[in-house]
Amino acid sequence: MLKPENWNERWQNHNTPWDLKGATPALVEWCHTHDAAQLHVLVPGCGNGHDAHLLSKNKARVTAVDFAQGALDSAASRYPQSRVQWQLADVTTMPFENAFNRVWEYTCFCALSPNLRESYLDRVHAALKPEGIYWGIVFSKVPDHENGPPFQIEPHAFKELLSKRFTLQEFEPITMRSVRNRQGNEIWFSAKKEKI
């Protein structure tokens, strides 16, 4: 498992190949068709903060967390006027309970060792209010699937993990929402936490 110092070293060396240099296009498109003004959104593994800041600009209340202080420092320096609340946290032990309407997923799930997926999704589920939505994109294929991160997941395995905790609303095993160099390698999903 990568430790915070490993991730900090990557940030210090600008070794962040997952970063898109701007907000995820699928989230940009989502913001064009949805009203985020009444939402409280969690962005785990926020990295440079592009997606968190985009949601904040669209009037959502946003909490963005990362394992690496270097990532949070980079995000805060890129978006110094942002209203995002940047927070240092391990996403597998996040303290949030029934706090958020939505949790946005992009490059966090795939950055975790596969043995941490269950605990991560448990914390995502706990962080959502009843009827809250966990949505976004995960990798179904990566260039080097033997040595992550990132780590891929087969669509059927991801669907099974989600279905243990959520009700699936959307599931595109080969989504057309991906950026060009990730076409055919990503899953788009939306999953709802049911009322107790």
Secondary structure, DSSP 4 states (H G I P E B T S, - for coil): ---HHHHHHHHHTT--TT--SS--HHHHHHHHHS--TT-EEEEES-TT-HHHHHHHHTT-EEEEEES-HHHHHHHHHH-TT---EEEE--TTS----S-EEEEEEESSGGGS-GGGHHHHHHHHHHHEEEEEEEEEEEES--S-TTS-SS----HHHHHHHHHTTSEEEEEESS-S-S-GGGTTSEEEEEEEPPP-
